[in-house]
Amino acid sequence: MRVAMALDRDSALPLHRQIYEEWRGGILNGRFRSGERVPSTRDLAWSLGVARATVTAAYDQLIAEGYLESAHGSGTFVCRQLPEELLHPRHAPVAQPSGETAIRLSRAGAKIAAQVPYPTPEPRPGWIHFSHWRPDLNEFPFTLWRKLLARHMRSAEHAFFDYRNERAGHEPLRREIAAYLARSRAVRCHPEQVIVVNGSQQALDFCARLLLDPGDQIAFENPGYQGARQIFIACGSRLRPVRVGPDGVAPDTLPPGARALYVTPSHQFPTGVSLSVARRLELIEWARRRRAAILEDDYDSEYRYNGPPLPAMQGLAGGSPVIYIGTFSKVMFPGLRIGYVVAPRALAAAFTRAKWLADRQTPMLEQAALADFLREGHLERHVRRMRRLYARRREVLLESLHRCFGVRAQVLGDPAGMHALVRLDDDGLLARAAANRVHVTSSAPYYIGRAPRNEFIFGFSAITERAIREGLRRLAA
């Protein structure tokens, strides 16, 4: 181990004393941990460019005072049991004010720093969580996924572990994504329009930076996805909230000066409503007249439990001004961190360069395994199985709500997705939930302005049928 130490060779303080002070201060403030091996006197003397006798004198003093201990034949270590009085705060070295220079954040930086991350509650033993609307990881075929990863790990293709010129993403994966979207979502695109990104959040960041100048207006669903809202605010955009009605966003309510519209048409978050095809076409026509962009966030459209799947807005009209954003976080697992943007041909190069500037490339090994997962049909088989499972869990949620709350529970939105928005005529629900170890999420943080009372988001995809029934029984107790 090489240890960085700042020695002042012009100081009146001897070098062995400076080394002693560095070690003593580092041990007391936690830089060097109890029981950690320290370099030999020979190695430290070589790395610091001092005589070995200088280091030996410092070590001898530290051993004598109980900071270091020497084990014959094993080396020297930070003492495992430091005297209690050495660890007392009043004996710890006091850091002198360093006069640290204050660095001013940019306006965008200040807005980023001011954002409060929306909470993701951690699972607690004995609690039932309706606050997670994510895939059930117990149901994902991880054994198969490991085999696909191992297939490429064994390959002699070392290029997977180096920089690649595939800045927009692994070419086989982009082809498979284009084919998958054409089949399942009626998206019209060529592989060169597909840019692989690190999840839909990075895609939204690119959209904000490439399409909106500070001060530009963006029409935003109200209520709407917090992650998108925070990105647009941080980039200096002016949010113009647009009310989401039973049929979604209405074109005649859009602000005339908006440069873009953010929309989740297949399963609006969090209300769960879907835009009709007629209304989607109206929005596309609005965007064409205004020369505005539509940002279509299609985050969980694979999970629709009643009727045929709705086609994506992007594919409804040739040359539509829609930027289509998707992710594999909901259909596979969030830790994969692979999403995609389908950009109009004229914007594909700009998105590719933005990706290159941000992080050069998404990890290639996972991209190669995902291309196989798509090409061999594993994803569509997995989605079909999970669609049946989640549909049953949603039915159990609705049955339990009706049994426990009766007419006091009103479920909003379409039978789709991984969550349901529920209005409960019950002012004591949150207090009773905490008392009975049930975590539910209010919809209020997703509204800009006033939010309805007693409106909650119930995630059902990552929770068993038994836990759903038990959780609602506790809430109604």
C-alpha positions as CSV (number, residue, x, y, z in Angstrom):
1,M,0.0,0.0,0.0
2,R,1.3,3.4,-0.9
3,V,0.4,6.2,1.5
4,A,0.2,9.8,0.4
5,M,1.8,12.2,2.8
6,A,2.6,15.8,2.4
7,L,6.2,16.4,3.8
8,D,7.6,19.9,4.1
9,R,11.4,19.5,3.6
10,D,12.0,23.2,4.4
11,S,10.1,23.0,7.7
12,A,11.9,23.3,11.0
13,L,9.9,20.2,12.2
14,P,12.0,17.1,11.5
15,L,10.8,14.7,8.8
16,H,10.4,11.8,11.3
17,R,8.1,14.0,13.4
18,Q,6.1,15.0,10.3
19,I,5.6,11.4,9.5
20,Y,4.6,10.6,13.1
21,E,2.0,13.5,13.0
22,E,0.5,12.3,9.7
23,W,0.0,8.8,11.0
24,R,-1.3,9.9,14.4
25,G,-3.8,12.3,12.9
26,G,-4.9,9.8,10.3
27,I,-5.5,7.1,12.9
28,L,-7.5,9.5,15.1
29,N,-9.7,10.9,12.4
30,G,-10.4,7.5,10.8
31,R,-8.3,7.8,7.7
32,F,-6.4,4.7,8.8
33,R,-8.7,2.0,10.2
34,S,-8.1,-0.2,13.2
35,G,-6.3,-3.4,12.3
36,E,-5.2,-2.1,8.9
37,R,-1.7,-3.1,7.7
38,V,0.7,-0.2,7.3
39,P,3.6,-0.2,4.8
40,S,6.9,-1.5,5.9
41,T,9.6,1.0,6.8
42,R,11.5,0.2,3.6
43,D,8.4,0.7,1.3
44,L,7.3,3.9,3.0
45,A,10.9,5.3,2.9
46,W,11.1,4.5,-0.8
47,S,7.7,6.1,-1.6
48,L,8.4,9.2,0.4
49,G,12.0,9.6,-0.7
50,V,13.5,9.7,2.8
51,A,16.0,7.6,4.7
52,R,14.7,4.3,6.2
53,A,16.0,5.4,9.6
54,T,13.6,8.4,9.4
55,V,10.6,6.2,9.0
56,T,11.8,3.8,11.6
57,A,12.1,6.6,14.2
58,A,8.5,7.6,13.5
59,Y,7.2,4.0,13.7
60,D,9.0,3.4,17.0
61,Q,7.3,6.4,18.5
62,L,3.9,5.4,17.2
63,I,4.3,1.8,18.6
64,A,5.5,3.2,21.9
65,E,2.4,5.4,22.3
66,G,0.0,2.6,21.2
67,Y,-1.0,3.8,17.8
68,L,0.7,1.0,15.9
69,E,1.5,-2.6,16.9
70,S,4.0,-5.0,15.4
71,A,3.4,-8.7,14.9
72,H,6.6,-10.7,14.4
73,G,6.7,-12.1,10.9
74,S,3.4,-10.5,9.9
75,G,4.1,-6.8,9.7
76,T,2.9,-3.6,11.4
77,F,-0.7,-2.7,11.9
78,V,-2.8,0.1,13.2
79,C,-3.5,-0.9,16.8
80,R,-6.8,-2.8,17.1
81,Q,-7.6,-1.5,20.5
82,L,-6.7,2.1,20.8
83,P,-6.9,3.6,24.3
84,E,-10.3,5.1,25.0
85,E,-8.9,8.4,25.9
86,L,-7.2,8.7,22.5
87,L,-10.6,8.3,20.8
88,H,-12.3,11.0,22.9
89,P,-13.2,14.0,20.8
90,R,-11.3,16.4,23.0
91,H,-8.1,14.6,22.3
92,A,-8.7,14.4,18.6
93,P,-6.7,16.8,16.5
94,V,-8.7,19.9,15.8
95,A,-8.9,20.8,12.1
96,Q,-7.8,24.3,11.6
97,P,-9.9,26.5,9.4
98,S,-8.4,26.1,5.9
99,G,-9.9,29.1,4.3
100,E,-11.6,26.9,1.7
101,T,-12.4,29.0,-1.3
102,A,-16.1,29.1,-2.0
103,I,-16.9,28.0,-5.5
104,R,-20.0,29.5,-7.0
105,L,-22.5,27.2,-8.7
106,S,-23.9,28.1,-12.0
107,R,-27.6,28.9,-12.2
108,A,-28.2,25.4,-13.5
109,G,-26.0,24.0,-10.8
110,A,-27.9,25.8,-8.1
111,K,-31.2,24.5,-9.5
112,I,-29.8,20.9,-9.5
113,A,-28.6,21.3,-5.9
114,A,-32.0,22.6,-4.8
115,Q,-33.8,19.5,-6.1
116,V,-35.0,17.2,-3.4
117,P,-34.8,13.6,-4.6
118,Y,-38.1,11.9,-4.4
119,P,-37.9,9.2,-1.7
120,T,-37.7,5.5,-2.5
121,P,-38.6,3.8,0.8
122,E,-36.3,0.9,1.8
123,P,-38.1,-2.4,2.7
124,R,-38.4,-2.9,6.4
125,P,-38.9,-6.3,8.0
126,G,-42.6,-6.9,8.9
127,W,-43.8,-4.0,6.7
128,I,-45.9,-4.3,3.6
129,H,-45.0,-1.9,0.8
130,F,-47.5,-0.6,-1.6
131,S,-45.0,2.1,-2.4
132,H,-43.0,0.1,-5.0
133,W,-44.2,-0.1,-8.6
134,R,-41.3,-2.0,-10.0
135,P,-40.8,-5.6,-11.4
136,D,-40.9,-8.6,-9.2
137,L,-37.2,-9.6,-9.2
138,N,-38.0,-13.0,-7.8
139,E,-39.7,-13.8,-11.2
140,F,-36.9,-12.7,-13.5
141,P,-34.9,-15.6,-15.2
142,F,-31.5,-14.6,-13.7
143,T,-30.0,-18.0,-14.4
144,L,-30.6,-17.5,-18.2
145,W,-29.3,-13.9,-17.9
146,R,-26.1,-15.1,-16.3
147,K,-25.6,-17.6,-19.1
148,L,-26.0,-14.9,-21.7
149,L,-23.4,-12.7,-19.9
150,A,-21.1,-15.7,-19.6
151,R,-21.4,-16.4,-23.3
152,H,-19.8,-13.1,-24.1
153,M,-17.3,-13.3,-21.2
154,R,-16.0,-16.5,-22.8
155,S,-15.8,-14.9,-26.2
156,A,-12.5,-13.9,-27.6
157,E,-14.1,-10.6,-28.6
158,H,-12.0,-8.3,-26.3
159,A,-13.5,-5.3,-27.9
160,F,-16.4,-5.6,-25.5
161,F,-14.0,-4.4,-22.8
162,D,-12.5,-1.5,-24.7
163,Y,-13.7,1.8,-26.0
164,R,-16.1,1.3,-29.0
165,N,-17.0,3.5,-31.9
166,E,-20.6,2.4,-31.4
167,R,-21.5,5.7,-29.7
168,A,-25.2,5.3,-30.2
169,G,-25.1,1.8,-28.8
170,H,-24.2,-1.8,-29.8
171,E,-25.4,-2.2,-33.4
172,P,-27.0,-5.7,-32.9
173,L,-28.9,-4.3,-29.9
174,R,-30.2,-1.3,-31.8
175,R,-31.4,-3.6,-34.6
176,E,-33.3,-5.8,-32.1
177,I,-34.8,-2.8,-30.3
178,A,-36.1,-1.4,-33.6
179,A,-37.6,-4.7,-34.5
180,Y,-39.1,-5.2,-31.0
181,L,-40.7,-1.8,-31.0
182,A,-42.1,-2.3,-34.5
183,R,-43.8,-5.5,-33.4
184,S,-45.0,-4.6,-30.0
185,R,-45.5,-0.8,-30.1
186,A,-46.0,0.0,-33.9
187,V,-43.0,2.4,-33.7
188,R,-41.7,3.4,-37.1
189,C,-37.9,3.6,-37.0
190,H,-34.6,2.3,-38.4
191,P,-31.8,1.1,-36.2
192,E,-29.8,4.3,-36.9
193,Q,-32.6,6.3,-35.1
194,V,-32.2,4.2,-31.9
195,I,-29.7,5.6,-29.3
196,V,-29.0,3.3,-26.3
197,V,-28.8,5.3,-23.1
198,N,-28.4,4.6,-19.4
199,G,-32.1,4.4,-18.6
200,S,-35.0,6.7,-19.5
201,Q,-33.7,9.3,-17.0
202,Q,-30.6,9.9,-19.1
203,A,-32.8,10.1,-22.2
204,L,-34.9,12.9,-20.5
205,D,-31.8,14.7,-19.6
206,F,-30.6,14.6,-23.2
207,C,-34.0,15.9,-24.4
208,A,-33.9,18.8,-22.0
209,R,-30.4,19.9,-23.0
210,L,-30.8,19.4,-26.7
211,L,-34.3,20.8,-27.2
212,L,-34.9,23.5,-24.6
213,D,-33.0,26.7,-23.9
214,P,-33.2,28.2,-20.4
215,G,-36.5,30.0,-20.1
216,D,-38.3,27.9,-22.8
217,Q,-41.7,26.7,-21.9
218,I,-42.5,22.9,-21.7
219,A,-46.1,21.7,-21.3
220,F,-46.1,19.1,-18.5
221,E,-48.7,16.7,-17.4
222,N,-50.2,17.6,-14.0
223,P,-49.9,15.4,-12.0
224,G,-46.8,14.0,-13.6
225,Y,-43.5,12.1,-13.2
226,Q,-41.3,13.8,-10.7
227,G,-38.0,12.6,-12.3
228,A,-38.9,14.4,-15.5
229,R,-40.1,17.5,-13.8
230,Q,-36.9,17.9,-11.8
231,I,-34.7,17.5,-14.9
232,F,-36.6,20.2,-16.8
233,I,-36.5,22.6,-13.9
234,A,-32.8,22.0,-13.4
235,C,-32.1,22.9,-17.0
236,G,-33.9,26.2,-16.7
237,S,-37.1,25.3,-18.5
238,R,-40.4,26.9,-17.4
239,L,-43.0,24.2,-16.6
240,R,-46.5,24.9,-17.8
241,P,-48.7,22.4,-16.0
242,V,-51.5,20.9,-18.1
243,R,-54.4,19.2,-16.3
244,V,-54.8,15.5,-16.9
245,G,-58.5,14.6,-17.3
246,P,-60.2,11.3,-17.6
247,D,-59.0,11.1,-21.3
248,G,-55.5,12.5,-20.6
249,V,-54.1,15.8,-21.8
250,A,-56.4,17.9,-24.0
251,P,-54.8,19.7,-26.9
252,D,-56.9,22.9,-26.4
253,T,-55.4,23.3,-22.9
254,L,-51.8,23.4,-24.1
255,P,-50.0,26.7,-23.7
256,P,-49.4,28.4,-27.1
257,G,-45.7,29.2,-26.4
258,A,-44.6,25.7,-25.4
259,R,-41.5,24.4,-27.2
260,A,-42.2,20.8,-26.1
261,L,-44.8,18.6,-24.4
262,Y,-43.9,15.8,-22.0
263,V,-46.5,13.1,-22.0
264,T,-47.0,9.4,-20.9
265,P,-49.9,8.5,-23.2
266,S,-50.1,4.7,-22.9
267,H,-50.4,4.7,-19.1
268,Q,-50.3,8.2,-17.6
269,F,-48.3,8.5,-14.5
270,P,-49.7,8.5,-11.9
271,T,-53.4,8.7,-12.9
272,G,-53.2,5.6,-15.1
273,V,-55.4,7.0,-17.9
274,S,-54.6,6.4,-21.5
275,L,-54.8,8.8,-24.4
276,S,-57.2,7.7,-27.2
277,V,-55.9,7.4,-30.7
278,A,-57.9,10.5,-31.8
279,R,-56.5,12.6,-29.0
280,R,-52.9,11.4,-29.9
281,L,-53.4,12.5,-33.5
282,E,-54.6,15.9,-32.2
283,L,-51.5,16.4,-30.1
284,I,-49.3,15.4,-33.1
285,E,-51.0,18.0,-35.2
286,W,-50.6,20.6,-32.5
287,A,-46.9,19.9,-32.3
288,R,-46.6,20.2,-36.1
289,R,-48.3,23.6,-36.2
290,R,-46.2,24.9,-33.3
291,R,-43.0,23.2,-34.5
292,A,-42.8,21.7,-31.0
293,A,-41.5,18.4,-29.9
294,I,-43.5,15.7,-28.1
295,L,-41.5,13.7,-25.6
296,E,-43.3,10.3,-25.4
297,D,-42.3,8.4,-22.2
298,D,-43.5,4.9,-22.8
299,Y,-42.3,3.5,-19.5
300,D,-44.6,0.4,-18.9
301,S,-46.8,0.1,-21.9
302,E,-46.1,-3.7,-22.2
303,Y,-48.5,-4.3,-19.2
304,R,-52.0,-3.7,-20.5
305,Y,-54.6,-6.1,-19.1
306,N,-57.8,-5.3,-21.1
307,G,-58.2,-4.9,-24.8
308,P,-55.5,-4.6,-27.5
309,P,-52.3,-2.7,-26.9
310,L,-52.4,1.0,-27.9
311,P,-49.9,2.0,-30.6
312,A,-47.2,4.4,-29.7
313,M,-47.8,8.0,-30.7
314,Q,-44.5,8.0,-32.6
315,G,-45.8,5.5,-35.2
316,L,-49.2,7.1,-35.8
317,A,-48.1,9.5,-38.5
318,G,-45.1,9.5,-40.8
319,G,-42.6,12.2,-39.9
320,S,-44.3,12.9,-36.6
321,P,-42.4,15.3,-34.2
322,V,-42.2,12.7,-31.5
323,I,-39.2,11.6,-29.6
324,Y,-39.9,8.2,-28.2
325,I,-38.3,7.1,-24.9
326,G,-38.3,3.6,-23.5
327,T,-36.5,1.5,-20.9
328,F,-35.9,-2.1,-19.9
329,S,-36.1,-1.2,-16.2
330,K,-39.8,-2.2,-15.9
331,V,-39.8,-5.3,-18.1
332,M,-36.5,-6.7,-16.8
333,F,-34.9,-5.2,-13.8
334,P,-33.9,-1.6,-12.8
335,G,-30.3,-2.3,-12.1
336,L,-29.7,-3.1,-15.8
337,R,-29.8,0.7,-16.5
338,I,-30.4,0.4,-20.2
339,G,-33.0,2.5,-22.0
340,Y,-33.3,3.9,-25.5
341,V,-34.3,7.0,-27.4
342,V,-35.9,6.8,-30.9
343,A,-35.1,10.2,-32.4
344,P,-36.3,11.7,-35.7
345,R,-33.7,11.1,-38.4
346,A,-32.6,14.8,-38.3
347,L,-31.9,14.6,-34.5
348,A,-30.3,11.2,-34.3
349,A,-26.7,12.6,-34.7
350,A,-27.3,15.2,-32.0
351,F,-28.5,12.6,-29.5
352,T,-25.5,10.4,-30.4
353,R,-23.1,13.2,-29.7
354,A,-24.8,14.0,-26.5
355,K,-24.4,10.4,-25.4
356,W,-20.7,10.4,-26.4
357,L,-20.1,13.6,-24.4
358,A,-21.9,12.3,-21.3
359,D,-20.2,8.9,-20.9
360,R,-18.9,7.6,-24.2
361,Q,-21.0,4.4,-24.1
362,T,-23.4,2.2,-22.1
363,P,-21.6,-1.0,-20.8
364,M,-21.0,-3.2,-23.8
365,L,-21.2,-6.6,-22.1
366,E,-24.8,-6.0,-20.9
367,Q,-25.8,-4.6,-24.3
368,A,-24.5,-7.8,-26.1
369,A,-26.4,-10.0,-23.6
370,L,-29.5,-7.9,-24.0
371,A,-29.3,-8.2,-27.8
372,D,-29.3,-12.0,-27.4
373,F,-32.2,-11.8,-24.9
374,L,-34.3,-10.0,-27.4
375,R,-33.2,-11.9,-30.5
376,E,-33.9,-15.3,-28.9
377,G,-37.4,-14.3,-27.8
378,H,-36.7,-14.4,-24.1
379,L,-38.0,-10.9,-23.4
380,E,-41.4,-11.4,-25.1
381,R,-41.9,-14.7,-23.3
382,H,-41.0,-13.1,-20.0
383,V,-43.3,-10.1,-20.6
384,R,-46.2,-12.5,-21.4
385,R,-45.7,-14.4,-18.2
386,M,-45.4,-11.2,-16.1
387,R,-48.4,-9.7,-17.7
388,R,-50.5,-12.6,-16.5
389,L,-49.0,-12.4,-13.0
390,Y,-49.4,-8.6,-12.6
391,A,-53.0,-8.8,-14.0
392,R,-53.9,-11.3,-11.3
393,R,-52.3,-9.1,-8.6
394,R,-54.2,-6.1,-9.8
395,E,-57.4,-8.1,-9.6
396,V,-56.6,-9.1,-6.0
397,L,-55.8,-5.4,-5.2
398,L,-59.2,-4.3,-6.5
399,E,-61.1,-7.1,-4.8
400,S,-59.4,-6.4,-1.5
401,L,-60.1,-2.7,-1.8
402,H,-63.8,-3.4,-2.4
403,R,-64.0,-5.9,0.4
404,C,-62.2,-3.7,3.0
405,F,-63.4,-0.2,2.0
406,G,-66.4,-0.7,-0.2
407,V,-67.7,2.5,-1.9
408,R,-65.1,4.6,0.0
409,A,-62.4,3.3,-2.5
410,Q,-62.4,4.7,-6.0
411,V,-59.8,3.2,-8.4
412,L,-58.8,5.6,-11.2
413,G,-57.3,4.9,-14.6
414,D,-57.2,2.0,-17.0
415,P,-56.3,-1.7,-16.2
416,A,-52.7,-1.4,-17.1
417,G,-49.2,-0.8,-15.6
418,M,-47.7,-1.7,-12.3
419,H,-49.7,0.7,-10.0
420,A,-53.2,1.9,-9.4
421,L,-54.3,5.4,-8.3
422,V,-56.9,5.1,-5.6
423,R,-59.0,7.8,-3.8
424,L,-60.0,6.7,-0.4
425,D,-62.6,8.5,1.7
426,D,-60.6,8.0,4.9
427,D,-58.8,10.8,6.6
428,G,-57.0,8.5,9.0
429,L,-55.5,6.2,6.5
430,L,-51.8,7.4,6.7
431,A,-51.7,7.4,10.5
432,R,-53.3,3.9,10.6
433,A,-50.9,2.7,7.9
434,A,-47.8,3.7,9.9
435,A,-49.3,2.2,13.1
436,N,-49.9,-1.1,11.3
437,R,-46.6,-1.2,9.4
438,V,-48.0,-0.6,5.9
439,H,-46.2,1.9,3.5
440,V,-48.4,3.8,1.1
441,T,-47.6,6.8,-1.1
442,S,-49.7,9.9,-1.4
443,S,-50.0,11.3,-4.9
444,A,-49.7,14.9,-3.6
445,P,-45.9,15.3,-4.5
446,Y,-46.7,14.5,-8.2
447,Y,-49.1,17.5,-8.5
448,I,-48.0,21.1,-9.3
449,G,-50.2,23.1,-7.0
450,R,-53.1,21.8,-5.1
451,A,-53.6,18.0,-4.9
452,P,-56.7,16.0,-4.2
453,R,-57.2,14.8,-0.6
454,N,-56.7,11.2,0.3
455,E,-55.4,10.0,-3.1
456,F,-52.8,7.3,-3.0
457,I,-50.6,5.3,-5.4
458,F,-50.8,1.5,-4.8
459,G,-48.0,-0.5,-6.4
460,F,-48.9,-4.1,-6.9
461,S,-46.3,-5.6,-9.2
462,A,-43.6,-6.4,-6.6
463,I,-45.9,-7.7,-3.9
464,T,-47.5,-11.1,-3.5
465,E,-51.3,-11.7,-3.5
466,R,-51.2,-12.7,0.1
467,A,-49.3,-9.6,1.1
468,I,-51.8,-7.4,-0.9
469,R,-54.7,-8.9,1.0
470,E,-52.9,-8.6,4.4
471,G,-51.8,-5.0,3.7
472,L,-55.3,-3.9,2.9
473,R,-56.7,-5.7,5.9
474,R,-54.2,-3.8,8.1
475,L,-55.2,-0.5,6.5
476,A,-58.9,-1.1,7.2
477,A,-58.3,-2.4,10.7
